[in-house]
Amino acid sequence: MTNYEKSGEIKGSLHIEGNLILRGDLTVEREIEVDGFIDCAGYSIAAGDWISAGGAITDGYSIAAGDLITARYWIKAASLLAAEGSVTVEGSIEAGGSIEIKGSVTAGEFIKAGGSITVGGSITAGGSITAGYSITVGGLIKTGESILAQSTIKCKTILKARLYIYAGLITWRKRNEEDMYIECGKLENGKVEFGILKESGLPRENQ
């Protein structure tokens, strides 16, 4: 595929039949659609609507979209990963800072954030889910491996892990009891290795 270099501000949409390589921060008024990969080269990328890549989205300082973000292989941001919609990737999702998604998140492999993970919908990963601070989810949390947060884990419905669940593994200050809370509607699977489980019941169970 042909490589196309872009930077600056672009009015309207950006559609590329090839690969996109950033040569500076890039802001697009509407959507970004790339047939190949997006190499952010350490710069930030932002779209007013959605961002879609046929390959990976890599090496972004921050990646932000007004709607969804999709990629075939993986998504990697050095700082913030944010979307007003959902994020879907066949591979992994990794952010050096926080992950802030108003929709749902689906990854075929692992999800890792250096800061907090905040998701308005549900979060599903084929591998582990790891956060350098808290994990807060409006729907369910489901992982094919383990879940680890250095602070709290919260989800409104089902919490499901194939292996282990850890919360409150704080190393930079004295830990409080509240830092260890694992709050969910129902723990469906997974062994709590560290933390305090608090089940509130699913909506119909509370009626």
Rosetta silent file (secondary structure, phi, psi, omega in degrees, C-alpha in Angstrom):
SEQUENCE: MTNYEKSGEIKGSLHIEGNLILRGDLTVEREIEVDGFIDCAGYSIAAGDWISAGGAITDGYSIAAGDLITARYWIKAASLLAAEGSVTVEGSIEAGGSIEIKGSVTAGEFIKAGGSITVGGSITAGGSITAGYSITVGGLIKTGESILAQSTIKCKTILKARLYIYAGLITWRKRNEEDMYIECGKLENGKVEFGILKESGLPRENQ
SCORE:     score description
SCORE:     0.000 S_00000001
   1 L     0.000  151.854  178.135    0.000    0.000    0.000 S_00000001
   2 L   -78.722  140.937  176.494    1.037    3.611   -0.591 S_00000001
   3 E   -92.266  135.366  177.937    2.002    5.749    2.420 S_00000001
   4 E  -122.956  129.215 -179.152    0.387    9.176    2.789 S_00000001
   5 E   -99.964  132.409 -178.293    1.758   11.792    5.200 S_00000001
   6 E  -140.672  155.412  172.156   -0.622   14.227    6.898 S_00000001
   7 E  -164.722  172.710  177.555   -0.690   16.815    9.674 S_00000001
   8 E    85.985 -154.145 -179.117   -2.558   19.962   10.676 S_00000001
   9 E  -111.527  134.787 -179.656   -6.303   20.584   10.399 S_00000001
  10 E  -123.349  124.050  175.727   -8.476   19.089    7.666 S_00000001
  11 L   -77.660  147.654  179.130  -12.010   20.278    6.939 S_00000001
  12 L    76.196 -140.584 -174.744  -14.586   17.620    6.075 S_00000001
  13 L  -109.669  162.576  175.051  -13.513   13.951    5.901 S_00000001
  14 E  -127.318  112.137  177.453  -10.228   12.125    5.330 S_00000001
  15 E  -118.786  125.086 -176.861  -10.364    8.899    3.278 S_00000001
  16 E  -127.212  124.311  175.320   -7.076    7.193    2.374 S_00000001
  17 L   -91.729   72.482 -176.205   -6.618    4.132    0.144 S_00000001
  18 L   164.082 -150.129  179.789   -3.314    3.200    1.730 S_00000001
  19 E  -105.695  148.134  178.396   -1.466    3.901    4.988 S_00000001
  20 E  -110.767  125.163  176.841   -1.558    7.141    7.005 S_00000001
  21 E  -121.348  123.813 -179.225    1.610    8.449    8.639 S_00000001
  22 E   -81.222  140.271  174.438    1.429   11.576   10.782 S_00000001
  23 E  -117.887   17.453  179.207    4.069   14.293   10.468 S_00000001
  24 E   169.270  176.065  176.783    2.456   16.408   13.175 S_00000001
  25 E   -60.429  142.196 -178.199   -0.773   16.525   15.179 S_00000001
  26 E  -126.736  127.667  175.594   -3.786   15.835   12.967 S_00000001
  27 E  -126.147  125.369 -179.132   -7.345   17.053   13.508 S_00000001
  28 E  -117.406  132.610 -175.164  -10.100   16.139   11.032 S_00000001
  29 L   -59.905  -42.401 -178.700  -13.503   17.820   11.137 S_00000001
  30 L  -115.355 -129.187 -173.658  -15.453   14.649   10.338 S_00000001
  31 L   -89.839  159.080  172.593  -14.376   10.999    9.958 S_00000001
  32 E  -118.968  121.562  178.829  -10.994    9.399    9.243 S_00000001
  33 E  -128.682  120.292 -175.914  -11.091    6.205    7.160 S_00000001
  34 E  -127.051  128.546 -179.295   -7.840    4.452    6.233 S_00000001
  35 L   -69.419  -34.170 -179.268   -7.589    1.168    4.314 S_00000001
  36 L  -101.910 -139.401 -179.039   -4.201    0.326    5.835 S_00000001
  37 L   -93.008  163.449  171.782   -2.528    1.259    9.110 S_00000001
  38 E  -118.119  114.330  176.453   -2.334    4.592   10.932 S_00000001
  39 E  -104.144  106.214 -176.418    1.137    5.408   12.294 S_00000001
  40 L   -77.359  -14.432  175.095    0.760    8.440   14.539 S_00000001
  41 L    53.009   34.437  177.697    4.561    8.652   15.006 S_00000001
  42 L    88.489   -2.493  179.885    4.147   10.080   18.505 S_00000001
  43 L   -95.765  172.425  178.935    1.653   12.770   17.487 S_00000001
  44 L   -95.959  148.443  177.339   -2.023   13.166   18.409 S_00000001
  45 E  -131.310  136.045 -178.344   -4.920   12.309   16.119 S_00000001
  46 E  -144.612  141.969  177.855   -8.501   13.499   16.540 S_00000001
  47 E  -133.087  141.679  177.363  -11.682   13.215   14.485 S_00000001
  48 L   -67.990  -29.930  175.695  -15.043   14.894   14.951 S_00000001
  49 L  -112.038 -126.651 -173.488  -16.725   11.640   13.954 S_00000001
  50 L   -99.472  163.233  174.490  -15.190    8.151   13.771 S_00000001
  51 E  -122.595  126.434 -179.051  -11.704    6.758   13.130 S_00000001
  52 E  -134.036  133.115  178.001  -11.366    3.486   11.182 S_00000001
  53 E  -132.062  136.695  176.406   -8.221    1.618   10.119 S_00000001
  54 L   -73.754  -19.630  175.778   -7.871   -1.599    8.157 S_00000001
  55 L  -114.355 -136.840 -179.185   -4.640   -2.272   10.041 S_00000001
  56 L   -94.000  162.420  168.763   -3.353   -1.015   13.384 S_00000001
  57 E  -118.023  111.240 -169.398   -3.486    2.444   14.970 S_00000001
  58 E  -128.170  159.035  169.285   -0.118    2.922   16.643 S_00000001
  59 E    55.279   32.881  175.214    2.188    5.313   18.493 S_00000001
  60 E   -83.139  138.104  172.148   -0.360    8.058   19.062 S_00000001
  61 L   -66.211  -51.002  169.479    0.306   10.517   21.862 S_00000001
  62 L  -138.435  148.551  179.199   -3.478   10.789   22.186 S_00000001
  63 E  -128.309  120.258 -175.991   -6.242    9.275   20.059 S_00000001
  64 E  -138.827  140.998  179.718   -9.696   10.846   20.229 S_00000001
  65 E  -140.140  144.639  177.028  -12.904   10.470   18.226 S_00000001
  66 L   -75.951  -12.245  177.226  -16.350   12.034   18.392 S_00000001
  67 L  -134.615 -130.239 -174.854  -17.839    8.642   17.595 S_00000001
  68 L   -88.068  163.622  172.514  -16.359    5.121   17.354 S_00000001
  69 E  -128.082  126.814  178.162  -12.782    3.882   16.841 S_00000001
  70 E  -132.468  144.273  176.703  -12.133    0.629   14.980 S_00000001
  71 E  -151.325  151.680 -178.413   -8.929   -1.134   13.953 S_00000001
  72 L   -77.838  -43.438 -171.364   -8.091   -4.609   12.725 S_00000001
  73 L  -100.136  -67.393  179.587   -4.928   -5.345   14.695 S_00000001
  74 L  -155.026  164.155  176.156   -4.304   -3.077   17.687 S_00000001
  75 E  -127.400  127.915 -177.783   -4.712    0.442   19.071 S_00000001
  76 E  -137.576  125.397  178.134   -1.893    2.069   21.012 S_00000001
  77 E  -127.049  138.025  179.559   -1.740    5.565   22.528 S_00000001
  78 L   -72.558  -27.180 -178.403    1.077    6.994   24.650 S_00000001
  79 L  -123.844 -111.155 -173.159   -1.383    9.113   26.623 S_00000001
  80 L   -87.398  139.611  167.763   -5.186    9.343   26.382 S_00000001
  81 E  -119.129  118.194 -174.680   -7.502    7.117   24.352 S_00000001
  82 E  -139.418  143.882  176.472  -11.001    8.640   24.165 S_00000001
  83 E  -152.645  140.628  175.535  -14.150    8.134   22.107 S_00000001
  84 L   -76.740  -22.354  178.310  -17.743    9.351   22.314 S_00000001
  85 L  -105.064 -140.477 -178.409  -18.849    6.068   20.718 S_00000001
  86 L  -104.651  165.483  177.296  -17.483    2.524   20.981 S_00000001
  87 E  -126.327  128.335 -178.982  -14.030    1.027   20.352 S_00000001
  88 E  -133.878  131.464  179.467  -13.565   -2.301   18.571 S_00000001
  89 E  -150.155  142.307  179.381  -10.303   -4.041   17.678 S_00000001
  90 L   -73.919  -27.232 -179.551   -9.353   -7.616   16.807 S_00000001
  91 L  -100.940 -128.780 -173.312   -6.086   -7.299   18.735 S_00000001
  92 L  -107.793  163.924  174.350   -5.122   -5.299   21.833 S_00000001
  93 E  -126.549  127.900 -178.562   -5.799   -1.817   23.225 S_00000001
  94 E  -140.768  132.252  177.312   -3.087   -0.014   25.154 S_00000001
  95 E  -134.763  133.406  177.694   -2.899    3.535   26.535 S_00000001
  96 L   -70.171  -27.171  175.554   -0.130    5.051   28.614 S_00000001
  97 L  -103.649 -135.353 -177.803   -2.729    7.307   30.246 S_00000001
  98 L   -94.024  160.516  172.475   -6.432    6.737   30.741 S_00000001
  99 E  -114.684  118.940 -177.088   -9.028    5.096   28.513 S_00000001
 100 E  -127.374  103.525 -174.747  -12.291    7.079   28.428 S_00000001
 101 E  -125.780  125.072 -179.371  -14.999    5.577   26.217 S_00000001
 102 L   -80.108  -25.067  177.049  -18.686    6.563   26.354 S_00000001
 103 L   -91.929 -140.186  178.910  -19.813    3.503   24.390 S_00000001
 104 L  -108.149  163.996  179.681  -18.557   -0.085   24.750 S_00000001
 105 E  -127.005  129.499  177.754  -15.083   -1.580   24.286 S_00000001
 106 E  -132.192  124.664  178.772  -14.328   -4.894   22.586 S_00000001
 107 E  -133.073  136.840  177.967  -10.806   -6.285   22.119 S_00000001
 108 L   -72.485  -24.025  179.352   -9.775   -9.714   20.883 S_00000001
 109 L  -119.002 -138.872 -173.655   -6.671   -9.585   23.068 S_00000001
 110 L   -85.908  163.214  172.493   -5.714   -7.546   26.163 S_00000001
 111 E  -127.552  127.097 -176.501   -6.719   -4.043   27.318 S_00000001
 112 E  -140.067  132.530  177.039   -4.185   -2.029   29.334 S_00000001
 113 E  -130.643  138.188  175.362   -4.199    1.538   30.671 S_00000001
 114 L   -72.219  -25.505  176.778   -1.550    3.350   32.679 S_00000001
 115 L  -109.837 -137.337 -179.060   -4.354    5.352   34.312 S_00000001
 116 L   -87.400  159.262  170.534   -8.048    4.638   34.779 S_00000001
 117 E  -116.795  119.051  179.550  -10.417    2.804   32.464 S_00000001
 118 E  -126.523  119.266 -175.332  -13.856    4.423   32.256 S_00000001
 119 E  -131.888  127.600 -178.741  -16.441    2.900   29.920 S_00000001
 120 L   -73.917  -32.820  178.866  -20.094    3.910   29.670 S_00000001
 121 L   -97.062 -128.822  179.287  -21.219    0.618   28.141 S_00000001
 122 L  -109.487  164.448  177.457  -19.623   -2.802   28.549 S_00000001
 123 E  -131.458  127.475 -178.028  -16.023   -3.974   28.230 S_00000001
 124 E  -132.811  130.496  179.827  -15.009   -7.332   26.744 S_00000001
 125 E  -137.766  139.966  175.453  -11.478   -8.625   26.204 S_00000001
 126 L   -72.946  -27.549  177.401  -10.097  -11.952   25.047 S_00000001
 127 L  -107.342 -149.477 -177.335   -7.049  -11.361   27.247 S_00000001
 128 L   -82.391  161.001  172.924   -6.505   -9.511   30.513 S_00000001
 129 E  -121.061  121.176 -174.265   -7.814   -6.080   31.540 S_00000001
 130 E  -131.913  134.524  178.702   -5.290   -3.993   33.491 S_00000001
 131 E  -133.399  139.449  177.195   -5.511   -0.437   34.863 S_00000001
 132 L   -75.536   -8.894  173.589   -2.969    1.690   36.703 S_00000001
 133 L  -138.378 -118.293 -174.478   -5.823    3.149   38.720 S_00000001
 134 L   -98.711  163.710  171.856   -9.563    2.298   38.719 S_00000001
 135 E  -123.951  119.772 -178.608  -11.879    0.453   36.336 S_00000001
 136 E  -129.186  121.998 -172.823  -15.419    1.850   36.098 S_00000001
 137 E  -134.450  135.698 -178.256  -17.916    0.339   33.656 S_00000001
 138 L   -77.728  -22.867  179.949  -21.607    1.058   33.074 S_00000001
 139 L  -116.081 -129.067 -178.722  -22.432   -2.461   31.865 S_00000001
 140 L   -96.243  160.656  170.841  -20.631   -5.788   32.200 S_00000001
 141 E  -120.542  125.405  179.868  -16.938   -6.644   32.407 S_00000001
 142 E  -137.490  127.219  179.293  -15.856   -9.864   30.693 S_00000001
 143 E  -135.843  145.833  178.256  -12.310  -11.104   30.196 S_00000001
 144 L   -81.024   -6.442  178.175  -10.769  -14.305   28.918 S_00000001
 145 L  -130.231 -113.679 -176.862   -7.964  -14.023   31.468 S_00000001
 146 L  -121.169  168.305  176.782   -7.696  -11.817   34.598 S_00000001
 147 E  -124.568  130.267  179.935   -8.672   -8.305   35.755 S_00000001
 148 E  -137.294  127.815  175.093   -6.269   -6.091   37.714 S_00000001
 149 E  -133.717  138.710  178.430   -6.771   -2.544   38.986 S_00000001
 150 L   -77.461   -9.822  172.097   -4.544   -0.659   41.391 S_00000001
 151 L  -128.065 -138.858 -172.633   -7.693    0.927   42.819 S_00000001
 152 L   -79.706  160.013  171.049  -11.386   -0.027   42.626 S_00000001
 153 E  -122.936  125.738 -179.272  -13.304   -2.109   40.101 S_00000001
 154 E  -135.522  131.622  169.944  -16.934   -1.138   39.476 S_00000001
 155 E  -146.670  148.685 -172.861  -19.527   -2.432   37.018 S_00000001
 156 L   -82.677  -20.569 -177.709  -23.318   -2.217   37.158 S_00000001
 157 L  -120.949 -114.515 -172.033  -24.122   -5.706   35.912 S_00000001
 158 E   -91.335  137.635  172.229  -22.043   -8.891   35.472 S_00000001
 159 E  -112.580  123.179 -173.253  -18.372   -9.284   36.339 S_00000001
 160 E  -142.432  120.254  177.431  -16.805  -12.287   34.619 S_00000001
 161 E  -132.497  142.103  178.573  -13.168  -13.415   34.463 S_00000001
 162 E   -72.905  -30.747 -176.724  -11.780  -16.789   33.425 S_00000001
 163 E  -116.377 -100.659 -168.208   -8.968  -16.547   35.986 S_00000001
 164 E  -121.113  161.568  178.194   -8.385  -13.973   38.747 S_00000001
 165 E  -130.804  128.870 -179.348   -9.546  -10.541   39.929 S_00000001
 166 E  -128.946  133.332  176.041   -7.340   -8.062   41.783 S_00000001
 167 E  -140.550  145.546  176.631   -8.322   -4.623   43.145 S_00000001
 168 L    81.347   27.343  179.802   -6.560   -2.138   45.417 S_00000001
 169 L   -85.040   55.576 -176.454   -2.959   -3.065   44.611 S_00000001
 170 L   -75.716  133.652 -179.328   -1.809    0.458   45.477 S_00000001
 171 L  -118.794  -11.492 -172.265    1.948    0.929   45.801 S_00000001
 172 L  -101.078   -7.105  177.033    2.355    4.736   45.922 S_00000001
 173 L  -156.076  174.676  177.868    0.374    5.546   49.104 S_00000001
 174 L   -68.308  135.224 -177.143   -1.299    3.921   52.084 S_00000001
 175 L   -85.155  134.787  172.224   -4.234    1.779   51.003 S_00000001
 176 L   -98.433  162.284  178.521   -7.758    2.380   52.388 S_00000001
 177 H   -59.264  -38.478 -178.292  -10.454   -0.277   52.554 S_00000001
 178 H   -63.480  -26.218  178.612  -12.468    1.564   49.877 S_00000001
 179 H   -66.659  -18.652 -175.100   -9.553    1.208   47.440 S_00000001
 180 H   -97.600    2.458 -174.501  -10.071   -2.559   47.506 S_00000001
 181 E   -69.268  134.906  171.042  -13.755   -2.598   46.576 S_00000001
 182 E  -117.912   98.455 -173.881  -14.896   -4.792   43.710 S_00000001
 183 E  -105.316  129.298  179.997  -18.469   -3.641   43.118 S_00000001
 184 E  -155.926  167.135  173.523  -20.753   -5.367   40.633 S_00000001
 185 L   -69.023  -46.094 -179.297  -24.288   -6.567   40.157 S_00000001
 186 E  -156.808  132.982  171.997  -23.142  -10.186   40.167 S_00000001
 187 E   -85.474  111.090 -176.595  -19.832  -12.029   40.023 S_00000001
 188 E   -90.208  -32.312  179.393  -20.497  -14.733   37.457 S_00000001
 189 E  -161.389  154.706  179.878  -17.010  -16.182   37.210 S_00000001
 190 E   112.680  144.978 -179.842  -13.459  -15.531   38.423 S_00000001
 191 E  -101.337  126.005  177.479  -11.622  -15.849   41.736 S_00000001
 192 E   -77.297  105.601 -179.991  -11.080  -12.720   43.831 S_00000001
 193 E   -86.695  -29.653  178.372   -7.396  -12.984   44.730 S_00000001
 194 E  -152.585  127.385 -178.520   -7.149   -9.487   46.221 S_00000001
 195 L   131.992  174.629 -178.971   -9.950   -7.081   47.041 S_00000001
 196 E  -119.477  113.925 -176.876  -13.342   -6.898   48.762 S_00000001
 197 E   -80.585  132.123  176.040  -16.302   -8.136   46.727 S_00000001
 198 E  -132.774  107.588  179.238  -19.616   -6.258   46.987 S_00000001
 199 E   -98.701  126.952 -178.926  -22.498   -7.630   44.914 S_00000001
 200 L   -97.024  -12.853 -177.099  -25.586   -5.405   44.599 S_00000001
 201 L    92.551  148.289  176.973  -27.652   -7.816   42.510 S_00000001
 202 L   -75.237  157.477 -175.700  -28.820   -7.497   38.933 S_00000001
 203 H   -47.907  -47.399 -177.561  -31.775   -5.155   38.262 S_00000001
 204 H   -71.630  -24.126  176.662  -34.426   -7.894   38.102 S_00000001
 205 H   -73.430  -22.750 -178.977  -32.975   -9.518   41.254 S_00000001
 206 L   -86.087   -9.420 -177.788  -33.541   -6.233   43.109 S_00000001
 207 L   -77.540    0.000    0.000  -37.227   -6.028   42.173 S_00000001
